Each structure stands twice: as structure tokens, then as C-alpha cells.
């Protein structure tokens, strides 16, 4: 009996059992989704970490390889580990395979390296590069088993290009024709008991005559007959799930897509579609939390694998699902707010009626009287507080004015002493010694200056005890000013006067008995150490708050 006849007989048998299987599976959707959720939660520890450890061992083996042959084999193993796990690394090791094989001048290994490179390009969407590499592969050099793998790779490449060219009938038909040709080559070269034979037969059947039900039956038969690995199971379960989607049976589709996603996790496969398709079905069903979770799993896999095609697919549906989740949360929040408001209103009404019946009119009258008294007392308190605030402002203004007036008087005294000094000099030159003695006896410039500065520093720091700390915040770390006891440095007095509103450089120079140039030098010296823009430094000083 021919292979296709065997498959058709199996199909007829399983088709009769489909209603009972579907009913049982419908009740198991929640269970399989819980398994998927658990696998997602434990994937890092259970699957990813062991794989990374194994890859590290392979890298060490590659680093310690003593021959080109050993290096090639290590690169090949690393490529296979990365093939569906991380595309960029897979590309690196495919290129290294090619480089080592060419250095060895080993034709077989060169062809093997090119097959690996073509497989990478086909999966990641570099179709032009994949076709160019495929043209450079001499399949006759490959052993029979590897030749079959090559034919499957070329068929897969044409399948991806076929999907990409959908809507352009001439290109689409050409790629379909190429797929048929290479699947037939697989059938001609592979044994009928080979998994790849069954896979090629399935794909050829889907291209030529299979209904969706036949596709489902064939995939199930492959899983039962060949006991494939997790990655192969994921592929077949995904095909079954998508077939059920096309049949309009979302529950069955979700069941098998969840199975596919589970086996993708177990095989550390990140180049996947099952999680994204499952998220789409969950979105259509209204299960937005799970939909969002599975879509983010798919997005994380696409980013980790660096699959450009999958990123485009996911980005096309992610806004829809995220917007739906946001809308659902908003609706739930609004319902909660409305329910809370209704409950609060009912509770308030109950209390109101209770007190109204209990106290009646007398209690209400008493309450009104107390409220009026408290309101009047509050108004009196507010008036008193306003008056107190006014007096505090006045006291502050008096203090500030006192400092200014003290500065003026001290400055006048210093100027007077300086004038007497000049007069004494004139008397000395004129030899008027009698008058000179009286002038000199009336002097004490330095003492008075010191007193004036001490008086200013004391008064200012009482009014602005936070000035030094706030001022130093404007300076670079370690370059602020510090007090010597209760004495301000001269450069600090310059800016202290500015904070009091004396901003004119000439006025500052007069108050501090300095020259205008000296004041400029002090200001420039301080601003050179500022942590902020020099042009805004004066304004920042003026903004130092008064406690």
C-alpha cells in the first residue's frame, strides 16, 4: 500500500473520534493554560539556565580545540544550540564554521557550513542572502541524511518567501512550485519511516489537496508515530492550532497552541508563533490578562532571538491588546467608583435618617447653635491669625530696615574717620600741631570697623540663620564658605548685603569700606566656584528664603 493511502485510512479512523476528543479537550483548556503559566514562571530556572550552562561548556570546548576539525565540530554544535535560541550568535558560529571549513579546504564541511548559514538567513528573513548561499551549495557532496536536511531547508526558505510575497500571484506561485519540488526531493531521498519524510508528505499534502481536517489528522499521526522532540512537537501542535483557528474552533485552537507554547519553552525555542497566536485568541475571547501575558512572552522571545519578522507581527497586534486591557481596567475602576459612591450615599442616608429620628427638631436646633458658635469662634481665630501675620511681617520689615540703617550709620562713621584722617594729614603738612592732636585723639577707625562688621554679622545671621547653608548649596562641593566663629568672610558680606536688597556695587563698596573694583573681584572669585550658571548666581542668592 502506498504511503498516502496509509495516511488516508488513519485519517478516516481518527475523524470519527474527533467530536469526543474535542469535547474532552474543551474542558481541559483551563488546565493546559495553567500548565503553560507554570512553565512560563519556571522557564528561567528549569530550561534557560541549564541551556546557558551547556552553551558555556561548548564555548570552552571551542576555545580549547586543538585542531580545525575540532573547532568546526564545536562551532557546529554551538550553531545548533543557538539556531532557534539567539539568531545573532547562530550567525556568528555559522560564519566561523564557513571560515574554518574553507581554511581546511574541506568541501564537505564547506557545504555543511553553507547549509547552516542558509538556514539562519531563511529563518531571520534575509531571503536574498539565503538564496545566494543556497546557490553555492552542492547537494551531491552531502551525505544522504544531510542532503535531505538541505532539501527541507530550501523548502522552508521558499515557504517563508511565499508568505512574504502573498498578494503577488506570480511570485507566490513560483515559490509554491519550488516548495513542491524540494518536498518531492525529500520523499525521493528519505526513508518512509523518517520523520522528515512524514513532514514533507504533510506539507506536500497541504499544498496540493489536504483539507484542514486532514492536516490536523496528519500532524497528530506524526506525533504518535515518531515520538518527536519538544521542538518538533511544538511545530506540529502549532500547525494543528492554526488549522483549528481557520476552521473557526477557537477552543481547540487554544488547546493546541498552548501545547505548542509549552513545548517551545521546554525546547528553549524563541523563534515561535504559538504564543502570539494564543494571545490573539485570548484577546478575541476577552481574556485580556492572559492575552497580555502571552503576548509579552512572545515579544520577549522575539527580542531575545532578534527576529525581525516576529517583531513586526507582534507589534501589529500589541497596541490592540494593550488598549483593550487599558479599557477593561478603566471600566472596572469606574464600576468600583460608582459602587463605592452608591454604598457611601446609602450609608450616609441611613445615618441621616437615624439621627433625624433620634434627636428630632430639638437636636437639630442644638446642632445648628453649636455650629454657629464654632463658626464664629473660627472666624475670630482667623482674624487673630491675620492680625498676627500682619504684625510678623511688620516685625520682619523693621528688622531688615534696622540692618540697613545700621549699615548706613556704620558706613558714615567710617567715612567720617577717613575724613578726619585726611584733615590730620593736612594739619601735619601745615604744622598746625595743636589742632592735629585733637583730631587724632578722636579716631578709632579699625576698632569701629570691626565693631560695625561684628554688629552686621550678628544681626544678619539672626535674621538669616540658614544663609550659609543655602549659599553653599550654590557652590561646588568643597568650595563653599565657612564662618569663623560668628564672623562672615568679606565675600559672604558682599552677597549678604545683596540679599538685604543692596544690589548696587558702589553702595556695597561704600558700606564695606572697599573700592568698587575690590567688590567686583570678590564677586568674581565666588562665582568662579559656583555650581550653577554665573549669570543666574545673583538671582539665586536673592532667592535664599528667610526662615
Secondary structure, 3 states (H helix, E strand, C coil): CCHHHHHHHHHHHHHHHHHHHHHHHHHCHHHHHHHHHHHHHHHHHHHHHHHHHHHHHHHHHHHCCCCHHHHHHHHHHHHHHHCCCCHHHHHHHHHHHHHHHHHHCCHHHHHHHHHHHHHHHHHHCCHHHHHHHHHCCCHHHCCHHHHHHHHHHHHHHHHHHHHHCCCCHHHHHHHHHHHHHHHHHHHHHCCCCCHHHHHHHHHHHHHHCCCHHHHHHHHHHHHHHHCCCHHHHHHHHHHHHHHHHHCCCHHHHHHHHHHHHHHHHHCCCCCCCHHHHHHHHHHHHCCHHHHHHHHHHHHHHHHHHCCHHHHHHHHHHHHHHHHHHHHHHHHHHHHHHHHHHHHHHHHHHHHHHHHHHHHHHHHHHHHHHHHHHHHHHHHHHHHHHHHHHHHHHHHHHHHHHHHHHHHHHHHHHHHHHHHHHHHHHHHHHCCCHHHHHHHHCCCCHHHHHHHHHHHHHHHHHHHCCCHHHHHHHCECCCCCCCCECCECCHHHHHHHHHHCCCCCHHHHHHHCCCCHHHHHHHHHHHHCCECCCHHHHHHHHHCCCCC
